[in-house]
Amino acid sequence: QSAGVADRHAALEFSASDNSFVLQDFNSPHGTFVNSCQVQNAAVRVRPGDILSFGTAGASFELVVDGAAQVGWGCPGKG
């Protein structure tokens, strides 16, 4: 609940089909940003270490993936 952040601002989802995270902006009035680049009414692939921020005065978050579920890692002994 920050200034400039809408109730349905954006969504972050894991895509199992290509083992990646996708950030979807819902045409928010004050924007969604990945590494200071605005995403407007679009979906973009994000990676661990990317900085996500919401609205012009919203908080910033770094995408961090738990070591047990790191993107791009297979299960030991299963390829």
Backbone torsions as a table, in degrees:
resi	resn	phi	psi	omega
1	GLN	NA	73.4	177.4
2	SER	-113.4	157.6	176.4
3	ALA	-58.2	133.3	177.3
4	GLY	84.5	3.0	178.5
5	VAL	-107.4	120.9	-177.1
6	ALA	-78.2	162.2	178.2
7	ASP	-61.0	-44.2	174.8
8	ARG	-115.4	79.8	-171.3
9	HIS	-88.3	-51.1	-175.2
10	ALA	-162.3	168.4	176.3
11	ALA	-136.9	145.5	175.3
12	LEU	-117.7	120.5	-176.7
13	GLU	-128.7	150.0	174.7
14	PHE	-93.5	129.5	178.3
15	SER	-102.2	104.5	-178.2
16	ALA	-67.1	-27.2	-176.5
17	SER	-62.2	-35.9	177.8
18	ASP	-125.5	17.0	173.0
19	ASN	54.8	49.4	-177.9
20	SER	-140.4	169.3	175.8
21	PHE	-106.0	141.0	-179.7
22	VAL	-124.6	128.0	176.1
23	LEU	-103.3	123.5	-178.8
24	GLN	-113.6	120.5	174.2
25	ASP	-88.7	133.6	-178.9
26	PHE	-96.8	48.7	178.9
27	ASN	54.8	44.3	-178.2
28	SER	-65.8	142.1	-176.1
29	PRO	-65.9	-27.7	-176.8
30	HIS	-112.9	10.0	170.7
31	GLY	83.3	157.9	173.1
32	THR	-122.0	140.0	-174.2
33	PHE	-128.9	139.2	173.4
34	VAL	-120.8	116.4	-177.8
35	ASN	51.8	43.7	178.0
36	SER	71.1	5.1	176.3
37	CYS	-100.3	128.2	-176.2
38	GLN	-74.2	137.3	173.5
39	VAL	-112.6	120.0	-177.4
40	GLN	-123.0	113.6	177.5
41	ASN	52.1	47.3	-177.6
42	ALA	-149.2	167.5	175.6
43	ALA	-114.7	134.4	179.1
44	VAL	-132.8	148.4	176.6
45	ARG	-79.7	132.9	178.0
46	VAL	-121.3	154.2	-176.4
47	ARG	-124.8	157.7	175.1
48	PRO	-53.4	135.9	-177.7
49	GLY	100.3	-18.8	177.0
50	ASP	-67.3	146.4	177.7
51	ILE	-101.6	120.8	-178.7
52	LEU	-107.4	133.3	175.5
53	SER	-138.5	153.7	-170.9
54	PHE	-129.8	121.7	-177.9
55	GLY	76.2	166.6	-176.5
56	THR	-72.2	-27.4	-178.3
57	ALA	-118.4	10.9	-177.9
58	GLY	-74.3	164.9	179.2
59	ALA	-70.5	157.4	176.1
60	SER	-106.1	146.4	-179.1
61	PHE	-133.0	140.3	174.4
62	GLU	-97.2	130.8	177.6
63	LEU	-74.2	116.1	179.6
64	VAL	-122.9	133.5	-179.0
65	VAL	-110.1	132.2	177.2
66	ASP	-56.1	139.3	-176.9
67	GLY	-55.7	-31.6	-178.8
68	ALA	-74.5	-15.8	-176.5
69	ALA	-125.3	30.9	-175.3
70	GLN	-62.4	138.2	179.4
71	VAL	-63.8	134.0	176.1
72	GLY	90.9	-5.3	179.4
73	TRP	-96.8	136.8	174.7
74	GLY	-94.7	171.7	176.5
75	CYS	-76.9	137.2	178.5
76	PRO	-57.2	132.7	178.4
77	GLY	81.1	1.1	-178.8
78	LYS	-123.2	26.5	175.7
79	GLY	94.4	NA	NA
